[in-house]
Amino acid sequence: MIEASGRNVVVTGGGTGIGRAVAARFAALGDHVTIIGRRRDVLQGAAEELRADGAADVVPLVCDLADPDDVEAVLARLPERIDVLVNAAGSRELAVGAGPHGVLARWRGDFERNVLTVVLLTEAARDRITPDGGRVVTVTSVAALRGAGSYGAAKAALHAWNHSLAAQLGPQGITANVVAPGTVAGTDFFGARLDEAELTRRAGRTLVGRVGRPDEVASAVVFLASPEAGFITGEILHCNGGEMLGR
C-alpha cells in the first residue's frame, strides 16, 4: 500500500493532461507538490482546482524548461530537497515546411520540447534529489518503440539517457525509471486530431480494445515513486494497453 508521506514532489508539465493527473495523485497522498510549465494561467488554474479538491500544498512555477537560463532561475524556487522528480513535460513540434529547413525545424523542435525539457532540469536539480529513496520518473511514449519520426526519436533518446542516469544515481540509492504511455484521451496532445474515428482506430491497435486515461498513467508513475518500487531502476514501464505490440 502506498501511504502519504509528505514528500517534496516536482512535476513538470503539471498543468494539463498526464502531468496534472500525476500532480493530483501525489497531492491526494499528502505530498507537497510543485508543478512546472510554460503557461502561467494554465498552471495557476490547475493549482487552484487541485486545492479546491482538497490538496493543501500545490505550488505553480512558470518556466520554459528548454531554456537553460529559465531553468537556472527556477532552481531558486524549488525545494532544497526533492524526493520525487516527475518529468512529464513534452509536446510535438507542429512546424511544417519543405526541404532541409522544414526537416530541421521539426527535428530540432521535437528535441527541444521532449529531450531538453527533461534533461536540463534533471541535471540541474540532481544534487537536490534525496539519497536513499529519491525517485526520478520520466514520461515518454510508445512512439519511442513503434517509431514516429522526429517525435519518436526524441522519446527514444530519453530511454537511452535514463539508462545512464539510473547508473549514475544508483550508488546514491536513487532510482530512475520511465513510463511509456500509448494513446491517452483527455490531454491536449492530439488536439482536434483525436476525433471519434481516430479514437476507434487507435483503440483497435491495443490488446484491450480501448485507449488510456491520464489517471492510469499517473498510477504507474506513483508506483515507481513508491517505497515498494525501490529495487526497480533503469526500466521502461509500458502503460499502453498492449499498443506497443500493435495489431
C-alpha positions in Angstrom: 0.0 0.0 0.0 1.3 3.4 -0.9 0.8 5.8 2.0 1.1 9.5 2.3 4.5 10.6 3.3 4.7 14.4 3.0 7.4 14.1 0.3 8.5 17.0 -1.9 7.4 16.2 -5.4 8.1 18.2 -8.5 6.0 17.5 -11.6 6.9 19.2 -14.9 4.0 19.6 -17.4 1.8 19.6 -14.3 -0.8 22.0 -15.7 -2.6 19.6 -18.1 -3.1 16.0 -19.1 -0.9 13.3 -17.7 1.2 15.8 -15.7 -1.9 17.2 -14.0 -3.2 13.7 -13.2 0.2 12.8 -11.7 0.2 16.0 -9.6 -3.3 15.2 -8.4 -2.4 11.7 -7.3 0.6 12.9 -5.3 -1.3 15.8 -3.7 -4.1 13.3 -2.7 -1.4 11.3 -0.9 -0.5 14.3 1.2 2.7 15.2 -0.6 4.0 18.7 -1.2 3.7 19.2 -4.9 5.3 21.8 -7.2 4.0 21.9 -10.8 6.1 23.5 -13.6 5.1 24.6 -17.0 5.3 27.5 -19.5 1.7 28.8 -19.3 1.1 30.8 -16.1 -2.7 30.8 -16.4 -2.9 27.1 -17.0 -0.6 26.3 -14.0 -2.5 28.7 -11.7 -5.8 27.2 -12.8 -4.6 23.7 -12.2 -3.2 24.6 -8.7 -6.5 26.3 -7.7 -8.5 23.3 -8.9 -6.3 20.8 -7.0 -6.6 22.9 -3.9 -10.4 23.0 -4.3 -10.3 19.2 -4.4 -8.6 19.2 -1.0 -4.9 19.4 -1.9 -3.3 21.5 0.8 0.1 22.3 -0.9 0.4 22.8 -4.6 2.8 25.4 -5.9 2.8 26.5 -9.6 6.1 27.7 -11.1 6.4 29.1 -14.6 9.5 28.0 -16.6 10.5 27.3 -20.1 12.3 24.1 -19.4 14.1 24.2 -22.8 15.8 27.4 -21.8 18.9 27.0 -19.5 18.5 30.5 -18.1 14.9 29.8 -17.1 15.9 26.5 -15.6 18.7 28.2 -13.5 16.2 30.8 -12.4 13.5 28.3 -11.3 16.0 26.4 -9.2 15.9 29.1 -6.6 12.2 28.5 -6.1 12.3 24.7 -6.0 12.6 22.7 -2.7 16.1 22.3 -1.3 15.2 18.5 -1.1 13.4 16.8 -3.9 12.1 13.4 -3.0 10.4 12.7 -6.4 11.0 14.4 -9.7 8.5 13.6 -12.4 9.4 14.7 -16.0 6.0 14.8 -17.7 6.5 17.9 -19.9 6.7 17.4 -23.6 4.8 18.1 -26.8 5.0 17.6 -30.5 6.6 20.1 -32.9 4.0 21.1 -35.4 6.2 23.2 -37.7 5.8 22.2 -41.4 7.9 23.2 -44.3 9.6 21.8 -47.4 13.2 20.8 -47.8 16.0 20.7 -45.2 14.8 23.7 -43.3 11.5 22.1 -42.6 13.2 18.9 -41.5 15.5 20.9 -39.3 12.6 22.7 -37.7 10.7 19.5 -36.9 13.7 17.6 -35.5 15.1 20.5 -33.5 11.7 21.4 -32.2 10.9 17.9 -31.1 14.4 17.5 -29.4 14.0 20.8 -27.5 10.4 20.1 -26.5 10.9 16.5 -25.3 14.6 15.9 -24.5 15.9 19.3 -23.3 12.8 19.9 -21.2 13.7 16.7 -19.2 17.5 16.7 -19.2 18.2 20.3 -18.3 16.0 20.3 -15.2 17.0 16.8 -14.0 20.7 17.6 -14.4 20.4 21.0 -12.7 18.4 19.5 -9.8 20.1 16.2 -9.4 22.1 17.2 -6.3 18.8 18.0 -4.5 17.3 14.6 -5.1 17.1 12.8 -1.8 19.7 10.0 -1.3 18.5 6.6 -0.2 14.9 6.8 -1.5 14.8 9.6 -4.1 12.9 8.9 -7.4 13.1 10.2 -10.9 10.3 9.1 -13.2 10.2 10.3 -16.9 7.1 10.0 -19.1 7.9 9.2 -22.7 5.7 7.5 -25.3 5.0 4.2 -27.1 6.2 6.2 -30.1 9.8 5.6 -28.9 9.2 1.9 -29.6 6.9 1.9 -32.5 8.5 4.8 -34.4 7.1 8.2 -35.2 9.7 10.2 -37.0 11.4 13.0 -35.0 9.0 12.8 -32.1 9.6 9.1 -31.6 13.3 9.5 -31.9 13.3 12.2 -29.2 11.4 10.0 -26.8 13.8 7.1 -27.6 16.7 9.4 -26.7 15.2 9.7 -23.3 15.2 5.9 -22.9 19.0 5.8 -23.6 19.6 8.8 -21.3 17.6 7.2 -18.5 19.8 4.1 -18.6 22.8 6.3 -17.9 21.0 8.4 -15.3 20.0 5.2 -13.4 23.6 4.0 -13.4 24.8 7.4 -12.1 22.2 7.8 -9.4 22.0 4.1 -8.3 25.0 4.3 -5.9 23.2 7.1 -4.0 20.1 4.9 -3.5 18.1 6.9 -6.1 16.1 5.2 -8.8 15.4 6.5 -12.3 12.7 4.9 -14.4 10.5 5.6 -17.5 6.7 5.2 -18.1 5.9 4.9 -21.7 2.1 5.6 -22.4 0.3 4.8 -25.5 -2.7 6.8 -26.8 -4.2 8.7 -23.8 -7.5 10.6 -24.2 -8.2 13.7 -22.1 -5.0 15.5 -22.9 -4.0 18.5 -25.1 -1.5 16.4 -27.1 -3.7 15.4 -30.0 -6.0 18.4 -30.2 -8.8 18.0 -32.7 -7.0 15.1 -34.5 -8.3 12.7 -31.8 -11.9 12.5 -33.1 -14.2 9.5 -32.7 -12.8 7.8 -35.9 -9.2 8.2 -34.7 -10.1 7.0 -31.2 -11.6 3.9 -32.7 -8.6 3.3 -34.9 -6.2 3.7 -32.0 -8.3 1.6 -29.7 -8.1 -1.2 -32.2 -4.3 -1.0 -32.1 -4.3 -2.0 -28.5 -4.8 -5.5 -27.0 -7.5 -4.3 -24.6 -9.7 -2.5 -27.1 -9.5 1.0 -25.7 -7.2 4.0 -25.3 -5.9 5.0 -21.9 -6.8 7.7 -19.3 -4.4 10.1 -17.6 -5.1 8.7 -14.2 -4.0 5.2 -15.4 -0.6 6.6 -16.4 -0.4 8.6 -13.1 -0.9 5.3 -11.2 2.1 3.8 -12.9 4.2 6.9 -12.1 3.1 6.9 -8.4 4.0 3.2 -8.1 7.5 3.8 -9.5 7.9 6.7 -7.0 6.8 4.5 -4.1 8.9 2.6 -1.5 7.6 -0.6 -3.0 9.5 0.1 -6.2 12.8 0.7 -4.5 14.5 -2.3 -6.3 13.3 -1.2 -9.8 15.6 1.2 -11.7 16.7 1.8 -15.3 13.4 0.3 -16.5 10.7 1.2 -19.0 7.2 0.5 -17.8 4.8 0.2 -20.7 1.5 1.7 -19.9 -0.2 1.4 -23.2 -2.8 -1.4 -23.2 -0.5 -3.5 -25.4 -0.3 -0.8 -28.1 3.4 -1.4 -28.3 2.7 -4.9 -29.7 0.3 -3.5 -32.2 -2.4 -5.2 -34.2 
